């Protein structure tokens, strides 16, 4: 095989449709734009969501809720998941949680919640802890450190 033998995969290259090139092309005369009107004109720009003067969908639907600009969105992990994935005496930080697959997307940090039981002692470093998680970690002989 040589360079001149190479060709693209079948179906990966598509010819550009050449419109307005005579009746034999199948796209001659009006070039697929129909007869007259706004859609047949040059520079026919209409903003996204424009419905020809009809009340657009985004204005017909009710507004609901708000976004708190001061709010924090944490990736959450339960203590029962720590019990399953880590050995006793381990230092668990955000990198360890990502490596273990417990956290995929670190938003504003990681919060440890107290769902489940824990018997191993860990040193857990996270951005936030629920009260029950903190109590369970410390009751098992570990430490909960806020970073």
N, CA and C atoms as an extended XYZ file, in Angstrom:
441
Properties=species:S:1:pos:R:3:atomname:S:1:resname:S:1:resid:I:1 pbc="F F F"
N         0.846       -1.190        0.000 N   UNK     1
C         0.000        0.000        0.000 CA  UNK     1
C         0.884        1.244        0.000 C   UNK     1
N         0.520        2.200       -0.837 N   UNK     2
C         1.267        3.459       -0.930 CA  UNK     2
C         0.314        4.622       -0.658 C   UNK     2
N         0.905        5.806       -0.494 N   UNK     3
C         0.086        6.976       -0.175 CA  UNK     3
C        -0.990        7.230       -1.221 C   UNK     3
N        -0.678        6.997       -2.504 N   UNK     4
C        -1.676        7.274       -3.535 CA  UNK     4
C        -2.800        6.236       -3.553 C   UNK     4
N        -2.647        5.140       -2.798 N   UNK     5
C        -3.700        4.132       -2.712 CA  UNK     5
C        -4.722        4.436       -1.617 C   UNK     5
N        -4.362        5.361       -0.715 N   UNK     6
C        -5.255        5.654        0.409 CA  UNK     6
C        -6.487        6.412       -0.068 C   UNK     6
N        -7.628        6.068        0.495 N   UNK     7
C        -8.863        6.806        0.200 CA  UNK     7
C        -9.695        6.858        1.479 C   UNK     7
N       -10.557        7.871        1.613 N   UNK     8
C       -11.370        7.972        2.825 CA  UNK     8
C       -12.366        6.819        2.929 C   UNK     8
N       -12.839        6.576        4.142 N   UNK     9
C       -13.804        5.499        4.372 CA  UNK     9
C       -15.071        5.768        3.577 C   UNK     9
N       -15.725        4.709        3.152 N   UNK    10
C       -16.937        4.839        2.343 CA  UNK    10
C       -18.010        5.577        3.140 C   UNK    10
N       -18.566        6.616        2.535 N   UNK    11
C       -19.633        7.376        3.180 CA  UNK    11
C       -19.156        8.493        4.082 C   UNK    11
N       -17.840        8.649        4.258 N   UNK    12
C       -17.356        9.687        5.177 CA  UNK    12
C       -17.223       11.044        4.500 C   UNK    12
N       -17.119       11.067        3.182 N   UNK    13
C       -17.017       12.319        2.429 CA  UNK    13
C       -18.318       12.527        1.664 C   UNK    13
N       -18.922       13.708        1.800 N   UNK    14
C       -20.182       13.984        1.136 CA  UNK    14
C       -20.003       15.201        0.243 C   UNK    14
N       -20.438       15.111       -1.000 N   UNK    15
C       -20.325       16.225       -1.936 CA  UNK    15
C       -21.246       17.354       -1.501 C   UNK    15
N       -20.760       18.602       -1.666 N   UNK    16
C       -21.561       19.770       -1.349 CA  UNK    16
C       -22.671       19.893       -2.390 C   UNK    16
N       -23.912       20.232       -1.947 N   UNK    17
C       -25.024       20.388       -2.860 CA  UNK    17
C       -24.885       21.747       -3.561 C   UNK    17
N       -24.709       21.731       -4.889 N   UNK    18
C       -24.537       22.981       -5.651 CA  UNK    18
C       -25.900       23.396       -6.172 C   UNK    18
N       -26.506       24.381       -5.512 N   UNK    19
C       -27.856       24.804       -5.871 CA  UNK    19
C       -27.816       25.966       -6.851 C   UNK    19
N       -28.900       26.103       -7.613 N   UNK    20
C       -29.011       27.199       -8.571 CA  UNK    20
C       -28.109       27.023       -9.771 C   UNK    20
N       -27.898       25.782      -10.222 N   UNK    21
C       -27.001       25.529      -11.351 CA  UNK    21
C       -27.747       24.887      -12.530 C   UNK    21
N       -28.952       25.356      -12.784 N   UNK    22
C       -29.693       24.894      -13.948 CA  UNK    22
C       -30.687       23.802      -13.639 C   UNK    22
N       -31.652       23.589      -14.551 N   UNK    23
C       -32.725       22.634      -14.304 CA  UNK    23
C       -32.250       21.191      -14.192 C   UNK    23
N       -31.150       20.839      -14.844 N   UNK    24
C       -30.678       19.456      -14.803 CA  UNK    24
C       -30.151       19.067      -13.427 C   UNK    24
N       -29.790       20.047      -12.626 N   UNK    25
C       -29.227       19.730      -11.310 CA  UNK    25
C       -30.295       19.314      -10.309 C   UNK    25
N       -31.552       19.618      -10.613 N   UNK    26
C       -32.628       19.320       -9.665 CA  UNK    26
C       -32.763       20.400       -8.612 C   UNK    26
N       -31.844       21.365       -8.603 N   UNK    27
C       -31.887       22.475       -7.642 CA  UNK    27
C       -31.748       23.803       -8.385 C   UNK    27
N       -32.286       23.860       -9.596 N   UNK    28
C       -32.187       25.082      -10.386 CA  UNK    28
C       -33.295       26.061      -10.044 C   UNK    28
N       -33.421       27.101      -10.859 N   UNK    29
C       -34.431       28.153      -10.735 CA  UNK    29
C       -34.493       28.745       -9.334 C   UNK    29
N       -35.399       28.298       -8.478 N   UNK    30
C       -35.530       28.909       -7.145 CA  UNK    30
C       -34.580       28.295       -6.130 C   UNK    30
N       -33.800       27.309       -6.524 N   UNK    31
C       -32.771       26.694       -5.688 CA  UNK    31
C       -33.302       26.141       -4.368 C   UNK    31
N       -34.506       25.574       -4.421 N   UNK    32
C       -35.064       24.940       -3.236 CA  UNK    32
C       -35.646       25.906       -2.224 C   UNK    32
N       -35.781       27.198       -2.610 N   UNK    33
C       -36.284       28.194       -1.660 CA  UNK    33
C       -37.754       28.509       -1.863 C   UNK    33
N       -38.392       27.903       -2.862 N   UNK    34
C       -39.795       28.206       -3.128 CA  UNK    34
C       -39.923       29.554       -3.834 C   UNK    34
N       -41.146       30.115       -3.860 N   UNK    35
C       -41.398       31.372       -4.577 CA  UNK    35
C       -41.548       32.531       -3.597 C   UNK    35
N       -40.787       33.536       -3.759 N   UNK    36
C       -40.852       34.815       -3.024 CA  UNK    36
C       -40.922       34.636       -1.501 C   UNK    36
N       -41.129       35.705       -0.808 N   UNK    37
C       -41.287       35.682        0.639 CA  UNK    37
C       -39.971       35.791        1.383 C   UNK    37
N       -40.096       35.899        2.694 N   UNK    38
C       -38.937       36.134        3.562 CA  UNK    38
C       -37.891       35.031        3.429 C   UNK    38
N       -38.331       33.803        3.245 N   UNK    39
C       -37.391       32.687        3.204 CA  UNK    39
C       -36.635       32.595        1.885 C   UNK    39
N       -37.124       33.302        0.857 N   UNK    40
C       -36.447       33.263       -0.429 CA  UNK    40
C       -35.437       34.403       -0.578 C   UNK    40
N       -35.461       35.360        0.335 N   UNK    41
C       -34.619       36.544        0.203 CA  UNK    41
C       -33.193       36.276        0.683 C   UNK    41
N       -32.280       37.109        0.184 N   UNK    42
C       -30.890       37.026        0.650 CA  UNK    42
C       -30.794       37.624        2.054 C   UNK    42
N       -29.889       37.107        2.855 N   UNK    43
C       -29.669       37.634        4.205 CA  UNK    43
C       -30.859       37.445        5.112 C   UNK    43
N       -31.561       36.354        4.943 N   UNK    44
C       -32.817       36.128        5.675 CA  UNK    44
C       -32.560       35.700        7.101 C   UNK    44
N       -32.022       36.549        7.921 N   UNK    45
C       -31.702       36.177        9.290 CA  UNK    45
C       -32.887       36.345       10.207 C   UNK    45
N       -33.238       35.311       10.926 N   UNK    46
C       -34.253       35.411       11.971 CA  UNK    46
C       -33.630       34.843       13.230 C   UNK    46
N       -33.857       35.509       14.310 N   UNK    47
C       -33.225       35.063       15.555 CA  UNK    47
C       -33.742       33.678       15.962 C   UNK    47
N       -32.968       33.004       16.733 N   UNK    48
C       -33.364       31.678       17.224 CA  UNK    48
C       -34.632       31.811       18.054 C   UNK    48
N       -35.597       30.967       17.798 N   UNK    49
C       -36.843       30.983       18.553 CA  UNK    49
C       -37.898       31.889       17.951 C   UNK    49
N       -37.609       32.577       16.837 N   UNK    50
C       -38.594       33.458       16.208 CA  UNK    50
C       -39.663       32.603       15.544 C   UNK    50
N       -40.936       32.939       15.809 N   UNK    51
C       -42.055       32.150       15.292 CA  UNK    51
C       -42.969       32.983       14.410 C   UNK    51
N       -42.390       33.937       13.688 N   UNK    52
C       -43.179       34.706       12.731 CA  UNK    52
C       -44.112       35.707       13.380 C   UNK    52
N       -43.817       36.123       14.584 N   UNK    53
C       -44.667       37.093       15.273 CA  UNK    53
C       -45.575       36.443       16.300 C   UNK    53
N       -45.786       35.142       16.188 N   UNK    54
C       -46.537       34.425       17.217 CA  UNK    54
C       -45.751       34.482       18.509 C   UNK    54
N       -46.462       34.463       19.641 N   UNK    55
C       -45.784       34.492       20.938 CA  UNK    55
C       -44.878       33.268       21.031 C   UNK    55
N       -43.552       33.464       21.141 N   UNK    56
C       -42.632       32.331       21.101 CA  UNK    56
C       -42.753       31.430       22.330 C   UNK    56
N       -42.319       30.192       22.141 N   UNK    57
C       -42.460       29.182       23.185 CA  UNK    57
C       -41.814       29.600       24.493 C   UNK    57
N       -40.614       30.201       24.435 N   UNK    58
C       -39.929       30.559       25.669 CA  UNK    58
C       -40.670       31.656       26.438 C   UNK    58
N       -41.578       32.381       25.775 N   UNK    59
C       -42.380       33.387       26.484 CA  UNK    59
C       -43.737       32.837       26.888 C   UNK    59
N       -44.178       31.745       26.247 N   UNK    60
C       -45.458       31.135       26.618 CA  UNK    60
C       -45.347       30.302       27.888 C   UNK    60
N       -44.151       29.786       28.149 N   UNK    61
C       -43.970       28.924       29.320 CA  UNK    61
C       -43.779       29.770       30.574 C   UNK    61
N       -44.301       29.311       31.724 N   UNK    62
C       -44.151       30.092       32.953 CA  UNK    62
C       -42.719       30.052       33.488 C   UNK    62
N       -42.339       31.121       34.169 N   UNK    63
C       -41.035       31.154       34.829 CA  UNK    63
C       -41.186       30.515       36.206 C   UNK    63
N       -40.139       29.827       36.641 N   UNK    64
C       -40.256       29.144       37.914 CA  UNK    64
C       -38.892       29.052       38.575 C   UNK    64
N       -38.836       29.378       39.861 N   UNK    65
C       -37.608       29.230       40.634 CA  UNK    65
C       -36.584       30.302       40.343 C   UNK    65
N       -35.409       30.137       40.921 N   UNK    66
C       -34.316       31.073       40.726 CA  UNK    66
C       -33.013       30.358       41.014 C   UNK    66
N       -31.898       30.976       40.655 N   UNK    67
C       -30.581       30.420       40.934 CA  UNK    67
C       -29.916       31.292       41.990 C   UNK    67
N       -29.581       30.695       43.103 N   UNK    68
C       -28.919       31.420       44.180 CA  UNK    68
C       -27.450       31.602       43.816 C   UNK    68
N       -27.046       32.844       43.570 N   UNK    69
C       -25.674       33.091       43.127 CA  UNK    69
C       -24.659       32.873       44.244 C   UNK    69
N       -25.130       32.797       45.482 N   UNK    70
C       -24.223       32.562       46.610 CA  UNK    70
C       -24.208       31.098       47.035 C   UNK    70
N       -25.048       30.261       46.419 N   UNK    71
C       -25.161       28.862       46.810 CA  UNK    71
C       -23.942       28.045       46.389 C   UNK    71
N       -23.704       26.961       47.100 N   UNK    72
C       -22.616       26.041       46.761 CA  UNK    72
C       -23.212       24.710       46.331 C   UNK    72
N       -22.627       24.112       45.321 N   UNK    73
C       -23.100       22.814       44.846 CA  UNK    73
C       -21.976       21.807       45.059 C   UNK    73
N       -22.197       20.921       46.015 N   UNK    74
C       -21.168       19.946       46.378 CA  UNK    74
C       -21.408       18.613       45.688 C   UNK    74
N       -20.325       17.909       45.396 N   UNK    75
C       -20.414       16.500       45.015 CA  UNK    75
C       -20.539       15.746       46.337 C   UNK    75
N       -21.498       14.851       46.439 N   UNK    76
C       -21.755       14.204       47.734 CA  UNK    76
C       -21.283       12.755       47.742 C   UNK    76
N       -20.788       12.349       48.928 N   UNK    77
C       -20.324       10.980       49.143 CA  UNK    77
C       -20.819       10.550       50.510 C   UNK    77
N       -21.386        9.351       50.608 N   UNK    78
C       -21.843        8.836       51.896 CA  UNK    78
C       -20.736        8.042       52.588 C   UNK    78
N       -20.796        7.981       53.924 N   UNK    79
C       -19.757        7.279       54.679 CA  UNK    79
C       -19.750        5.782       54.381 C   UNK    79
N       -20.912        5.238       53.991 N   UNK    80
C       -20.962        3.805       53.659 CA  UNK    80
C       -20.099        3.502       52.434 C   UNK    80
N       -19.989        4.457       51.510 N   UNK    81
C       -19.149        4.265       50.324 CA  UNK    81
C       -17.672        4.282       50.716 C   UNK    81
N       -17.316        5.080       51.714 N   UNK    82
C       -15.927        5.125       52.183 CA  UNK    82
C       -15.552        3.781       52.811 C   UNK    82
N       -16.484        3.217       53.538 N   UNK    83
C       -16.279        1.923       54.198 CA  UNK    83
C       -15.935        0.839       53.175 C   UNK    83
N       -16.620        0.868       52.037 N   UNK    84
C       -16.444       -0.167       51.015 CA  UNK    84
C       -15.141       -0.012       50.234 C   UNK    84
N       -14.703        1.216       49.979 N   UNK    85
C       -13.624        1.453       49.026 CA  UNK    85
C       -12.235        1.634       49.638 C   UNK    85
N       -12.151        1.972       50.924 N   UNK    86
C       -10.851        2.312       51.512 CA  UNK    86
C       -10.511        1.412       52.693 C   UNK    86
N        -9.197        1.224       52.899 N   UNK    87
C        -8.715        0.419       54.016 CA  UNK    87
C        -8.659        1.278       55.282 C   UNK    87
N        -8.625        0.619       56.415 N   UNK    88
C        -8.547        1.334       57.690 CA  UNK    88
C        -7.227        2.102       57.783 C   UNK    88
N        -7.291        3.321       58.302 N   UNK    89
C        -6.106        4.164       58.445 CA  UNK    89
C        -5.778        4.996       57.220 C   UNK    89
N        -6.581        4.906       56.185 N   UNK    90
C        -6.313        5.647       54.942 CA  UNK    90
C        -6.597        7.133       55.128 C   UNK    90
N        -5.845        7.959       54.389 N   UNK    91
C        -6.112        9.398       54.338 CA  UNK    91
C        -6.912        9.635       53.062 C   UNK    91
N        -8.150       10.073       53.235 N   UNK    92
C        -9.060       10.235       52.101 CA  UNK    92
C        -9.233       11.722       51.812 C   UNK    92
N        -8.764       12.140       50.623 N   UNK    93
C        -8.977       13.513       50.192 CA  UNK    93
C        -9.727       13.484       48.854 C   UNK    93
N        -9.886       14.644       48.226 N   UNK    94
C       -10.663       14.725       46.989 CA  UNK    94
C       -10.031       13.886       45.879 C   UNK    94
N        -8.699       13.923       45.791 N   UNK    95
C        -8.023       13.132       44.751 CA  UNK    95
C        -8.261       11.637       44.942 C   UNK    95
N        -8.246       11.178       46.192 N   UNK    96
C        -8.485        9.764       46.473 CA  UNK    96
C        -9.916        9.369       46.114 C   UNK    96
N       -10.867       10.276       46.354 N   UNK    97
C       -12.269       10.004       46.018 CA  UNK    97
C       -12.468        9.919       44.504 C   UNK    97
N       -11.764       10.791       43.766 N   UNK    98
C       -11.859       10.762       42.304 CA  UNK    98
C       -11.229        9.482       41.765 C   UNK    98
N       -10.058        9.103       42.314 N   UNK    99
C        -9.383        7.878       41.879 CA  UNK    99
C       -10.221        6.638       42.160 C   UNK    99
N       -10.962        6.664       43.278 N   UNK   100
C       -11.797        5.525       43.646 CA  UNK   100
C       -13.098        5.483       42.848 C   UNK   100
N       -13.396        6.562       42.104 N   UNK   101
C       -14.605        6.610       41.294 CA  UNK   101
C       -15.843        7.018       42.057 C   UNK   101
N       -15.676        7.510       43.283 N   UNK   102
C       -16.830        7.957       44.075 CA  UNK   102
C       -17.291        9.345       43.656 C   UNK   102
N       -16.365       10.144       43.113 N   UNK   103
C       -16.687       11.493       42.656 CA  UNK   103
C       -16.233       11.601       41.213 C   UNK   103
N       -17.142       12.018       40.343 N   UNK   104
C       -16.763       12.190       38.940 CA  UNK   104
C       -16.569       13.656       38.604 C   UNK   104
N       -17.382       14.533       39.196 N   UNK   105
C       -17.316       15.954       38.877 CA  UNK   105
C       -17.252       16.744       40.171 C   UNK   105
N       -16.101       17.374       40.436 N   UNK   106
C       -15.947       18.192       41.640 CA  UNK   106
C       -16.480       19.574       41.304 C   UNK   106
N       -17.597       19.961       41.885 N   UNK   107
C       -18.225       21.234       41.572 CA  UNK   107
C       -17.611       22.323       42.452 C   UNK   107
N       -18.245       22.633       43.579 N   UNK   108
C       -17.673       23.600       44.515 CA  UNK   108
C       -16.958       22.884       45.652 C   UNK   108
N       -16.769       21.593       45.512 N   UNK   109
C       -16.100       20.816       46.542 CA  UNK   109
C       -16.829       19.506       46.771 C   UNK   109
N       -16.448       18.832       47.866 N   UNK   110
C       -17.037       17.537       48.198 CA  UNK   110
C       -17.620       17.609       49.595 C   UNK   110
N       -18.823       17.075       49.759 N   UNK   111
C       -19.461       17.016       51.071 CA  UNK   111
C       -19.676       15.551       51.430 C   UNK   111
N       -19.319       15.196       52.652 N   UNK   112
C       -19.492       13.831       53.143 CA  UNK   112
C       -20.789       13.787       53.943 C   UNK   112
N       -21.682       12.857       53.574 N   UNK   113
C       -22.959       12.701       54.263 CA  UNK   113
C       -22.936       11.427       55.100 C   UNK   113
N       -23.824       11.362       56.076 N   UNK   114
C       -23.778       10.292       57.068 CA  UNK   114
C       -24.661        9.098       56.811 C   UNK   114
N       -24.990        8.792       55.569 N   UNK   115
C       -25.849        7.649       55.276 CA  UNK   115
C       -25.033        6.356       55.359 C   UNK   115
N       -25.483        5.416       56.155 N   UNK   116
C       -24.784        4.141       56.300 CA  UNK   116
C       -23.950        4.093       57.573 C   UNK   116
N       -23.288        2.952       57.791 N   UNK   117
C       -22.470        2.755       58.987 CA  UNK   117
C       -21.006        2.681       58.593 C   UNK   117
N       -20.147        2.933       59.581 N   UNK   118
C       -18.705        2.919       59.332 CA  UNK   118
C       -18.027        2.273       60.539 C   UNK   118
N       -17.077        1.362       60.264 N   UNK   119
C       -16.371        0.685       61.357 CA  UNK   119
C       -14.866        0.923       61.275 C   UNK   119
N       -14.360        1.336       60.108 N   UNK   120
C       -12.927        1.585       59.941 CA  UNK   120
C       -12.607        3.034       60.303 C   UNK   120
N       -11.365        3.256       60.719 N   UNK   121
C       -10.971        4.636       61.060 CA  UNK   121
C       -10.243        5.254       59.870 C   UNK   121
N       -10.695        6.430       59.461 N   UNK   122
C       -10.117        7.167       58.335 CA  UNK   122
C        -9.795        8.583       58.761 C   UNK   122
N        -8.883        9.203       58.027 N   UNK   123
C        -8.731       10.655       58.099 CA  UNK   123
C        -9.333       11.179       56.810 C   UNK   123
N       -10.476       11.849       56.934 N   UNK   124
C       -11.213       12.317       55.767 CA  UNK   124
C       -11.053       13.826       55.648 C   UNK   124
N       -10.571       14.271       54.487 N   UNK   125
C       -10.411       15.700       54.214 CA  UNK   125
C       -11.393       16.082       53.121 C   UNK   125
N       -12.370       16.930       53.462 N   UNK   126
C       -13.388       17.351       52.493 CA  UNK   126
C       -13.765       18.800       52.756 C   UNK   126
N       -14.568       19.374       51.850 N   UNK   127
C       -14.979       20.767       51.982 CA  UNK   127
C       -16.079       20.946       53.013 C   UNK   127
N       -16.910       19.910       53.203 N   UNK   128
C       -18.007       20.010       54.166 CA  UNK   128
C       -18.398       18.613       54.651 C   UNK   128
N       -18.948       18.567       55.869 N   UNK   129
C       -19.423       17.322       56.470 CA  UNK   129
C       -20.797       17.575       57.062 C   UNK   129
N       -21.675       16.583       56.991 N   UNK   130
C       -22.916       16.684       57.748 CA  UNK   130
C       -22.576       16.311       59.190 C   UNK   130
N       -23.423       16.731       60.101 N   UNK   131
C       -23.164       16.452       61.525 CA  UNK   131
C       -23.092       14.949       61.777 C   UNK   131
N       -24.025       14.190       61.165 N   UNK   132
C       -24.046       12.741       61.402 CA  UNK   132
C       -22.796       12.077       60.827 C   UNK   132
N       -22.301       12.557       59.695 N   UNK   133
C       -21.093       11.984       59.102 CA  UNK   133
C       -19.896       12.242       60.007 C   UNK   133
N       -19.805       13.461       60.517 N   UNK   134
C       -18.693       13.821       61.405 CA  UNK   134
C       -18.701       12.924       62.651 C   UNK   134
N       -19.879       12.735       63.229 N   UNK   135
C       -20.003       11.913       64.430 CA  UNK   135
C       -19.622       10.457       64.143 C   UNK   135
N       -20.063        9.915       63.030 N   UNK   136
C       -19.773        8.517       62.699 CA  UNK   136
C       -18.286        8.297       62.442 C   UNK   136
N       -17.653        9.246       61.742 N   UNK   137
C       -16.217        9.124       61.455 CA  UNK   137
C       -15.414        9.172       62.746 C   UNK   137
N       -15.758       10.115       63.627 N   UNK   138
C       -15.030       10.265       64.897 CA  UNK   138
C       -15.330        9.126       65.857 C   UNK   138
N       -16.550        8.598       65.837 N   UNK   139
C       -16.914        7.472       66.703 CA  UNK   139
C       -16.136        6.212       66.305 C   UNK   139
N       -15.767        6.093       65.004 N   UNK   140
C       -15.009        4.935       64.543 CA  UNK   140
C       -13.506        5.128       64.769 C   UNK   140
N       -13.120        6.277       65.348 N   UNK   141
C       -11.714        6.529       65.645 CA  UNK   141
C       -10.977        7.322       64.561 C   UNK   141
N       -11.716        7.898       63.623 N   UNK   142
C       -11.082        8.665       62.550 CA  UNK   142
C       -11.162       10.162       62.803 C   UNK   142
N       -10.703       10.927       61.807 N   UNK   143
C       -10.731       12.382       61.888 CA  UNK   143
C       -11.441       12.942       60.668 C   UNK   143
N       -12.237       13.998       60.892 N   UNK   144
C       -12.924       14.702       59.800 CA  UNK   144
C       -12.336       16.104       59.730 C   UNK   144
N       -11.576       16.373       58.685 N   UNK   145
C       -10.906       17.669       58.530 CA  UNK   145
C       -11.545       18.449       57.402 C   UNK   145
N       -11.939       19.701       57.705 N   UNK   146
C       -12.518       20.578       56.692 CA  UNK   146
C       -11.371       21.300       55.982 C   UNK   146
N       -11.344       21.231       54.660 N   UNK   147
C       -10.275       21.902       53.911 CA  UNK   147
C       -10.805       23.172       53.261 C   UNK   147
